[in-house]
């Protein structure tokens, strides 16, 4: 039984170590995954995994290694944020792959791009003809940013001289049966108004609602816990 208790203890230490340090380091590991971030993320995970499987006598040493690695990563993030030349060295720079419908082979070679990868990423951007592309830029996180030629871009209200009304972003007022009071206050609303809207739709309790939001025009969207679908679509075989 003792080995299982020891494994439980070490795994718990590794879990909370990753949780704490990941929160300190921020969201960049996920949202802007450069090659440097990818490597450091794997190393970070490997050290945490070693904490869970190595003998108990080494756990505090490995926890110290994890702390030092997280601290160095944090310091490097602060330094590169303030030092652009160093940031360019560590994270790289965007590279133009297509310029005015012409593929720049020397830049593709520099970024280890091949035609199959390029065409796949273009198709992901709904582009099937290189001639339609004004610019295609390989970003530091591996994403290909594509700007179509103006003649191939969809017509916007601005192109037609129209001035659409401001839309904004819908505000969540109920999530998983809980009222988001901060959002109510930001929208100059109160719980009485919310309950009135629920009763108008035939609901008596907040717990009946999975999600409720209100847009800038005052339109309310409600998704109840029980959707009561008569014939739900099944896309499985």
Phi and psi restraints in degrees (value plus and minus 20) as a CYANA .aco file:
   2 UNK   PHI     -79.4   -39.4
   2 UNK   PSI     -62.5   -22.5
   3 UNK   PHI     -78.8   -38.8
   3 UNK   PSI     -54.9   -14.9
   4 UNK   PHI     -90.2   -50.2
   4 UNK   PSI     -59.2   -19.2
   5 UNK   PHI     -85.0   -45.0
   5 UNK   PSI     -61.6   -21.6
   6 UNK   PHI     -84.3   -44.3
   6 UNK   PSI     -61.8   -21.8
   7 UNK   PHI     -84.4   -44.4
   7 UNK   PSI     -58.7   -18.7
   8 UNK   PHI     -82.3   -42.3
   8 UNK   PSI     -63.6   -23.6
   9 UNK   PHI     -83.6   -43.6
   9 UNK   PSI     -67.1   -27.1
  10 UNK   PHI     -88.0   -48.0
  10 UNK   PSI     -59.7   -19.7
  11 UNK   PHI     -85.3   -45.3
  11 UNK   PSI     -58.2   -18.2
  12 UNK   PHI     -84.1   -44.1
  12 UNK   PSI     -62.4   -22.4
  13 UNK   PHI     -81.3   -41.3
  13 UNK   PSI     -64.9   -24.9
  14 UNK   PHI     -83.4   -43.4
  14 UNK   PSI     -62.0   -22.0
  15 UNK   PHI     -81.5   -41.5
  15 UNK   PSI     -70.8   -30.8
  16 UNK   PHI     -92.2   -52.2
  16 UNK   PSI     -47.6    -7.6
  17 UNK   PHI     -82.3   -42.3
  17 UNK   PSI     -66.9   -26.9
  18 UNK   PHI     -83.4   -43.4
  18 UNK   PSI     -63.8   -23.8
  19 UNK   PHI     -79.6   -39.6
  19 UNK   PSI     -68.1   -28.1
  20 UNK   PHI     -86.2   -46.2
  20 UNK   PSI     -69.5   -29.5
  21 UNK   PHI     -90.5   -50.5
  21 UNK   PSI     -53.5   -13.5
  22 UNK   PHI     -84.8   -44.8
  22 UNK   PSI     -58.0   -18.0
  23 UNK   PHI     -87.1   -47.1
  23 UNK   PSI     -57.6   -17.6
  24 UNK   PHI     -87.4   -47.4
  24 UNK   PSI     -62.4   -22.4
  25 UNK   PHI     -92.8   -52.8
  25 UNK   PSI     -39.5     0.5
  26 UNK   PHI      72.0   112.0
  26 UNK   PSI    -188.3  -148.3
  27 UNK   PHI    -115.9   -75.9
  27 UNK   PSI     -17.6    22.4
  28 UNK   PHI     -82.0   -42.0
  28 UNK   PSI     -52.1   -12.1
  29 UNK   PHI     -76.2   -36.2
  29 UNK   PSI     -53.4   -13.4
  30 UNK   PHI    -115.5   -75.5
  30 UNK   PSI     -64.4   -24.4
  31 UNK   PHI    -100.7   -60.7
  31 UNK   PSI     -46.3    -6.3
  32 UNK   PHI    -155.6  -115.6
  32 UNK   PSI      46.8    86.8
  33 UNK   PHI    -100.4   -60.4
  33 UNK   PSI      68.8   108.8
  34 UNK   PHI     -97.9   -57.9
  34 UNK   PSI     153.2   193.2
  35 UNK   PHI     -81.9   -41.9
  35 UNK   PSI     -58.9   -18.9
  36 UNK   PHI     -80.5   -40.5
  36 UNK   PSI     -65.5   -25.5
  37 UNK   PHI     -82.9   -42.9
  37 UNK   PSI     -58.0   -18.0
  38 UNK   PHI     -82.5   -42.5
  38 UNK   PSI     -66.1   -26.1
  39 UNK   PHI     -85.8   -45.8
  39 UNK   PSI     -66.4   -26.4
  40 UNK   PHI     -85.2   -45.2
  40 UNK   PSI     -54.7   -14.7
  41 UNK   PHI     -84.4   -44.4
  41 UNK   PSI     -62.1   -22.1
  42 UNK   PHI     -84.7   -44.7
  42 UNK   PSI     -63.8   -23.8
  43 UNK   PHI     -82.3   -42.3
  43 UNK   PSI     -62.6   -22.6
  44 UNK   PHI     -78.5   -38.5
  44 UNK   PSI     -65.0   -25.0
  45 UNK   PHI     -87.6   -47.6
  45 UNK   PSI     -57.2   -17.2
  46 UNK   PHI     -84.6   -44.6
  46 UNK   PSI     -61.3   -21.3
  47 UNK   PHI     -83.4   -43.4
  47 UNK   PSI     -63.6   -23.6
  48 UNK   PHI     -83.1   -43.1
  48 UNK   PSI     -57.6   -17.6
  49 UNK   PHI     -85.7   -45.7
  49 UNK   PSI     -57.4   -17.4
  50 UNK   PHI     -83.3   -43.3
  50 UNK   PSI     -55.0   -15.0
  51 UNK   PHI     -79.7   -39.7
  51 UNK   PSI     -57.8   -17.8
  52 UNK   PHI     -95.5   -55.5
  52 UNK   PSI     -45.3    -5.3
  53 UNK   PHI    -133.9   -93.9
  53 UNK   PSI     -38.9     1.1
  54 UNK   PHI     -94.8   -54.8
  54 UNK   PSI     140.9   180.9
  55 UNK   PHI     -76.1   -36.1
  55 UNK   PSI     130.9   170.9
  56 UNK   PHI     -81.7   -41.7
  56 UNK   PSI     -51.7   -11.7
  57 UNK   PHI     -84.4   -44.4
  57 UNK   PSI     -40.0     0.0
  58 UNK   PHI    -117.6   -77.6
  58 UNK   PSI     -19.9    20.1
  59 UNK   PHI     -85.5   -45.5
  59 UNK   PSI     -59.5   -19.5
  60 UNK   PHI     -93.1   -53.1
  60 UNK   PSI     -52.5   -12.5
  61 UNK   PHI     -85.1   -45.1
  61 UNK   PSI     -64.2   -24.2
  62 UNK   PHI     -86.8   -46.8
  62 UNK   PSI     -55.6   -15.6
  63 UNK   PHI     -84.9   -44.9
  63 UNK   PSI     -55.9   -15.9
  64 UNK   PHI     -86.1   -46.1
  64 UNK   PSI     -61.2   -21.2
  65 UNK   PHI     -81.8   -41.8
  65 UNK   PSI     -62.5   -22.5
  66 UNK   PHI     -82.9   -42.9
  66 UNK   PSI     -60.1   -20.1
  67 UNK   PHI     -85.2   -45.2
  67 UNK   PSI     -65.2   -25.2
  68 UNK   PHI     -83.0   -43.0
  68 UNK   PSI     -63.7   -23.7
  69 UNK   PHI     -83.1   -43.1
  69 UNK   PSI     -63.4   -23.4
  70 UNK   PHI     -84.2   -44.2
  70 UNK   PSI     -59.9   -19.9
  71 UNK   PHI     -84.7   -44.7
  71 UNK   PSI     -63.2   -23.2
  72 UNK   PHI     -83.4   -43.4
  72 UNK   PSI     -60.3   -20.3
  73 UNK   PHI     -84.2   -44.2
  73 UNK   PSI     -60.0   -20.0
  74 UNK   PHI     -85.1   -45.1
  74 UNK   PSI     -65.8   -25.8
  75 UNK   PHI     -82.1   -42.1
  75 UNK   PSI     -62.1   -22.1
  76 UNK   PHI     -82.5   -42.5
  76 UNK   PSI     -57.4   -17.4
  77 UNK   PHI     -84.7   -44.7
  77 UNK   PSI     -61.1   -21.1
  78 UNK   PHI     -86.3   -46.3
  78 UNK   PSI     -63.2   -23.2
  79 UNK   PHI     -84.9   -44.9
  79 UNK   PSI     -66.8   -26.8
  80 UNK   PHI     -88.0   -48.0
  80 UNK   PSI     -46.1    -6.1
  81 UNK   PHI     -86.6   -46.6
  81 UNK   PSI     -52.7   -12.7
  82 UNK   PHI    -119.2   -79.2
  82 UNK   PSI     -33.8     6.2
  83 UNK   PHI    -140.2  -100.2
  83 UNK   PSI      79.9   119.9
  84 UNK   PHI     -84.2   -44.2
  84 UNK   PSI     -64.9   -24.9
  85 UNK   PHI     -77.8   -37.8
  85 UNK   PSI     -62.5   -22.5
  86 UNK   PHI     -87.6   -47.6
  86 UNK   PSI     -56.9   -16.9
  87 UNK   PHI     -82.4   -42.4
  87 UNK   PSI     -58.4   -18.4
  88 UNK   PHI     -86.2   -46.2
  88 UNK   PSI     -55.0   -15.0
  89 UNK   PHI     -89.5   -49.5
  89 UNK   PSI     -64.5   -24.5
  90 UNK   PHI     -94.5   -54.5
  90 UNK   PSI     -66.8   -26.8
  91 UNK   PHI    -119.9   -79.9
  91 UNK   PSI     -32.5     7.5
  92 UNK   PHI      64.0   104.0
  92 UNK   PSI    -196.9  -156.9
  93 UNK   PHI    -150.5  -110.5
  93 UNK   PSI     133.4   173.4
  94 UNK   PHI     -82.9   -42.9
  94 UNK   PSI     127.6   167.6
  95 UNK   PHI    -150.2  -110.2
  95 UNK   PSI     112.2   152.2
  96 UNK   PHI     -95.0   -55.0
  96 UNK   PSI     103.5   143.5
  97 UNK   PHI    -120.6   -80.6
  97 UNK   PSI     -58.5   -18.5
  98 UNK   PHI    -146.5  -106.5
  98 UNK   PSI     111.3   151.3
  99 UNK   PHI    -147.9  -107.9
  99 UNK   PSI      93.3   133.3
 100 UNK   PHI      32.4    72.4
 100 UNK   PSI      27.8    67.8
 101 UNK   PHI      58.9    98.9
 101 UNK   PSI     -16.4    23.6
 102 UNK   PHI    -130.7   -90.7
 102 UNK   PSI     108.8   148.8
 103 UNK   PHI     -99.1   -59.1
 103 UNK   PSI     108.9   148.9
 104 UNK   PHI    -114.5   -74.5
 104 UNK   PSI      75.5   115.5
 105 UNK   PHI     -82.9   -42.9
 105 UNK   PSI     -55.9   -15.9
 106 UNK   PHI     -86.8   -46.8
 106 UNK   PSI     -54.1   -14.1
 107 UNK   PHI     -93.6   -53.6
 107 UNK   PSI     -52.3   -12.3
 108 UNK   PHI     -83.9   -43.9
 108 UNK   PSI     -63.6   -23.6
 109 UNK   PHI     -83.4   -43.4
 109 UNK   PSI     -58.1   -18.1
 110 UNK   PHI     -83.5   -43.5
 110 UNK   PSI     -53.6   -13.6
 111 UNK   PHI    -120.6   -80.6
 111 UNK   PSI      -8.7    31.3
 112 UNK   PHI      36.6    76.6
 112 UNK   PSI      18.4    58.4
 113 UNK   PHI    -109.6   -69.6
 113 UNK   PSI     125.5   165.5
 114 UNK   PHI    -143.7  -103.7
 114 UNK   PSI     148.4   188.4
 115 UNK   PHI     -83.3   -43.3
 115 UNK   PSI     -55.9   -15.9
 116 UNK   PHI     -83.9   -43.9
 116 UNK   PSI     -63.9   -23.9
 117 UNK   PHI     -84.1   -44.1
 117 UNK   PSI     -62.0   -22.0
 118 UNK   PHI     -82.6   -42.6
 118 UNK   PSI     -68.4   -28.4
 119 UNK   PHI     -85.9   -45.9
 119 UNK   PSI     -55.8   -15.8
 120 UNK   PHI     -83.3   -43.3
 120 UNK   PSI     -65.3   -25.3
 121 UNK   PHI     -89.0   -49.0
 121 UNK   PSI     -51.8   -11.8
 122 UNK   PHI     -85.8   -45.8
 122 UNK   PSI     -63.2   -23.2
 123 UNK   PHI     -82.6   -42.6
 123 UNK   PSI     -54.1   -14.1
 124 UNK   PHI     -83.6   -43.6
 124 UNK   PSI     -43.1    -3.1
 125 UNK   PHI    -117.1   -77.1
 125 UNK   PSI      -4.1    35.9
 126 UNK   PHI      42.7    82.7
 126 UNK   PSI      14.8    54.8
 127 UNK   PHI    -137.4   -97.4
 127 UNK   PSI     102.8   142.8
 128 UNK   PHI    -136.7   -96.7
 128 UNK   PSI     -22.6    17.4
 129 UNK   PHI    -153.3  -113.3
 129 UNK   PSI      99.3   139.3
 130 UNK   PHI     -78.8   -38.8
 130 UNK   PSI     -50.3   -10.3
 131 UNK   PHI     -84.3   -44.3
 131 UNK   PSI     -37.6     2.4
 132 UNK   PHI    -103.3   -63.3
 132 UNK   PSI     -25.4    14.6
 133 UNK   PHI    -117.2   -77.2
 133 UNK   PSI     107.7   147.7
 134 UNK   PHI    -102.0   -62.0
 134 UNK   PSI     -72.7   -32.7
 135 UNK   PHI    -158.6  -118.6
 135 UNK   PSI     121.6   161.6
 136 UNK   PHI    -150.6  -110.6
 136 UNK   PSI     102.4   142.4
 137 UNK   PHI    -140.9  -100.9
 137 UNK   PSI     105.8   145.8
 138 UNK   PHI    -101.0   -61.0
 138 UNK   PSI      92.9   132.9
 139 UNK   PHI    -100.9   -60.9
 139 UNK   PSI     149.1   189.1
 140 UNK   PHI     -89.0   -49.0
 140 UNK   PSI     -38.7     1.3
 141 UNK   PHI    -114.1   -74.1
 141 UNK   PSI     -11.9    28.1
 142 UNK   PHI      71.6   111.6
 142 UNK   PSI     -26.9    13.1
 143 UNK   PHI     -99.6   -59.6
 143 UNK   PSI     121.2   161.2
 144 UNK   PHI    -117.4   -77.4
 144 UNK   PSI      95.9   135.9
 145 UNK   PHI    -112.1   -72.1
 145 UNK   PSI     109.1   149.1
 146 UNK   PHI    -141.8  -101.8
 146 UNK   PSI     110.2   150.2
 147 UNK   PHI    -134.3   -94.3
 147 UNK   PSI      97.2   137.2
 148 UNK   PHI     -95.1   -55.1
 148 UNK   PSI     138.2   178.2
 149 UNK   PHI     -83.0   -43.0
 149 UNK   PSI     128.0   168.0
 150 UNK   PHI     -76.4   -36.4
 150 UNK   PSI     -53.2   -13.2
 151 UNK   PHI     -91.1   -51.1
 151 UNK   PSI     -38.3     1.7
 152 UNK   PHI    -121.1   -81.1
 152 UNK   PSI     -26.4    13.6
 153 UNK   PHI    -102.6   -62.6
 153 UNK   PSI     128.7   168.7
 154 UNK   PHI     -82.2   -42.2
 154 UNK   PSI     128.9   168.9
 155 UNK   PHI     -90.3   -50.3
 155 UNK   PSI     113.2   153.2
 156 UNK   PHI    -125.0   -85.0
 156 UNK   PSI     141.5   181.5
 157 UNK   PHI     -75.7   -35.7
 157 UNK   PSI     -53.7   -13.7
 158 UNK   PHI     -85.6   -45.6
 158 UNK   PSI     -57.3   -17.3
 159 UNK   PHI     -81.3   -41.3
 159 UNK   PSI     -50.6   -10.6
 160 UNK   PHI    -115.6   -75.6
 160 UNK   PSI     -12.8    27.2
 161 UNK   PHI      52.2    92.2
 161 UNK   PSI       3.1    43.1
 162 UNK   PHI    -118.2   -78.2
 162 UNK   PSI     133.2   173.2
 163 UNK   PHI    -144.1  -104.1
 163 UNK   PSI      65.0   105.0
 164 UNK   PHI     -82.8   -42.8
 164 UNK   PSI     133.2   173.2
 165 UNK   PHI     -88.7   -48.7
 165 UNK   PSI     133.5   173.5
 166 UNK   PHI     -83.6   -43.6
 166 UNK   PSI     111.8   151.8
 167 UNK   PHI    -117.0   -77.0
 167 UNK   PSI     -66.1   -26.1
 168 UNK   PHI      51.4    91.4
 168 UNK   PSI    -185.4  -145.4
 169 UNK   PHI    -142.2  -102.2
 169 UNK   PSI     111.4   151.4
 170 UNK   PHI     -76.6   -36.6
 170 UNK   PSI     125.5   165.5
 171 UNK   PHI    -126.2   -86.2
 171 UNK   PSI     109.8   149.8
 172 UNK   PHI     -97.1   -57.1
 172 UNK   PSI     105.6   145.6
 173 UNK   PHI    -129.9   -89.9
 173 UNK   PSI     -48.2    -8.2
 174 UNK   PHI    -155.0  -115.0
 174 UNK   PSI     110.2   150.2
 175 UNK   PHI    -155.8  -115.8
 175 UNK   PSI     102.7   142.7
 176 UNK   PHI      35.0    75.0
 176 UNK   PSI      18.7    58.7
 177 UNK   PHI      59.9    99.9
 177 UNK   PSI     -13.6    26.4
 178 UNK   PHI    -134.3   -94.3
 178 UNK   PSI     116.7   156.7
 179 UNK   PHI     -98.4   -58.4
 179 UNK   PSI     112.6   152.6
 180 UNK   PHI    -113.7   -73.7
 180 UNK   PSI      70.4   110.4
 181 UNK   PHI     -84.7   -44.7
 181 UNK   PSI     -52.7   -12.7
 182 UNK   PHI     -80.8   -40.8
 182 UNK   PSI     -61.3   -21.3
 183 UNK   PHI     -91.3   -51.3
 183 UNK   PSI     -53.5   -13.5
 184 UNK   PHI     -79.4   -39.4
 184 UNK   PSI     -66.4   -26.4
 185 UNK   PHI     -85.2   -45.2
 185 UNK   PSI     -60.6   -20.6
 186 UNK   PHI     -83.8   -43.8
 186 UNK   PSI     -49.8    -9.8
 187 UNK   PHI    -114.4   -74.4
 187 UNK   PSI      -9.9    30.1
 188 UNK   PHI      37.7    77.7
 188 UNK   PSI      22.0    62.0
 189 UNK   PHI    -140.0  -100.0
 189 UNK   PSI     149.7   189.7
 190 UNK   PHI    -157.2  -117.2
 190 UNK   PSI     155.0   195.0
 191 UNK   PHI     -85.7   -45.7
 191 UNK   PSI     -52.2   -12.2
 192 UNK   PHI     -82.7   -42.7
 192 UNK   PSI     -62.7   -22.7
 193 UNK   PHI     -82.5   -42.5
 193 UNK   PSI     -61.1   -21.1
 194 UNK   PHI     -84.4   -44.4
 194 UNK   PSI     -66.1   -26.1
 195 UNK   PHI     -85.5   -45.5
 195 UNK   PSI     -54.0   -14.0
 196 UNK   PHI     -82.5   -42.5
 196 UNK   PSI     -63.1   -23.1
 197 UNK   PHI     -83.0   -43.0
 197 UNK   PSI     -59.0   -19.0
 198 UNK   PHI     -85.1   -45.1
 198 UNK   PSI     -64.4   -24.4
 199 UNK   PHI     -84.7   -44.7
 199 UNK   PSI     -54.5   -14.5
 200 UNK   PHI     -82.0   -42.0
 200 UNK   PSI     -49.1    -9.1
 201 UNK   PHI    -114.6   -74.6
 201 UNK   PSI     -17.6    22.4
 202 UNK   PHI      72.0   112.0
 202 UNK   PSI      -1.7    38.3
 203 UNK   PHI    -132.7   -92.7
 203 UNK   PSI     122.5   162.5
 204 UNK   PHI    -129.3   -89.3
 204 UNK   PSI     -36.9     3.1
 205 UNK   PHI    -154.5  -114.5
 205 UNK   PSI     125.2   165.2
 206 UNK   PHI     -84.3   -44.3
 206 UNK   PSI     -49.7    -9.7
 207 UNK   PHI     -86.3   -46.3
 207 UNK   PSI     -34.1     5.9
 208 UNK   PHI     -99.5   -59.5
 208 UNK   PSI     -30.1     9.9
 209 UNK   PHI    -127.4   -87.4
 209 UNK   PSI     108.2   148.2
 210 UNK   PHI    -105.1   -65.1
 210 UNK   PSI     -58.8   -18.8
 211 UNK   PHI    -174.5  -134.5
 211 UNK   PSI     115.0   155.0
 212 UNK   PHI    -162.4  -122.4
 212 UNK   PSI     113.1   153.1
 213 UNK   PHI    -158.1  -118.1
 213 UNK   PSI     141.1   181.1
 214 UNK   PHI    -151.2  -111.2
 214 UNK   PSI     115.4   155.4
 215 UNK   PHI    -113.6   -73.6
 215 UNK   PSI    -198.6  -158.6
 216 UNK   PHI     -87.9   -47.9
 216 UNK   PSI     -34.3     5.7
 217 UNK   PHI    -114.4   -74.4
 217 UNK   PSI     -21.5    18.5
 218 UNK   PHI      69.5   109.5
 218 UNK   PSI     -15.5    24.5
 219 UNK   PHI     -94.2   -54.2
 219 UNK   PSI     113.2   153.2
 220 UNK   PHI    -124.4   -84.4
 220 UNK   PSI     110.1   150.1
 221 UNK   PHI    -128.6   -88.6
 221 UNK   PSI     111.0   151.0
 222 UNK   PHI    -147.3  -107.3
 222 UNK   PSI     111.2   151.2
 223 UNK   PHI    -142.2  -102.2
 223 UNK   PSI      87.3   127.3
 224 UNK   PHI     -95.9   -55.9
 224 UNK   PSI     143.6   183.6
 225 UNK   PHI     -83.6   -43.6
 225 UNK   PSI     -63.6   -23.6
 226 UNK   PHI    -120.7   -80.7
 226 UNK   PSI      85.4   125.4
 227 UNK   PHI     -97.0   -57.0
 227 UNK   PSI     -40.3    -0.3
 228 UNK   PHI      34.4    74.4
 228 UNK   PSI      25.8    65.8
 229 UNK   PHI     -97.6   -57.6
 229 UNK   PSI     111.1   151.1
 230 UNK   PHI     -95.6   -55.6
 230 UNK   PSI     -68.1   -28.1
 231 UNK   PHI    -151.1  -111.1
 231 UNK   PSI      55.6    95.6
 232 UNK   PHI     -83.9   -43.9
 232 UNK   PSI     121.5   161.5
 233 UNK   PHI     -93.0   -53.0
 233 UNK   PSI     113.9   153.9
 234 UNK   PHI    -136.0   -96.0
 234 UNK   PSI      93.9   133.9
 235 UNK   PHI    -116.6   -76.6
 235 UNK   PSI     -17.1    22.9
 236 UNK   PHI    -101.6   -61.6
 236 UNK   PSI     143.0   183.0
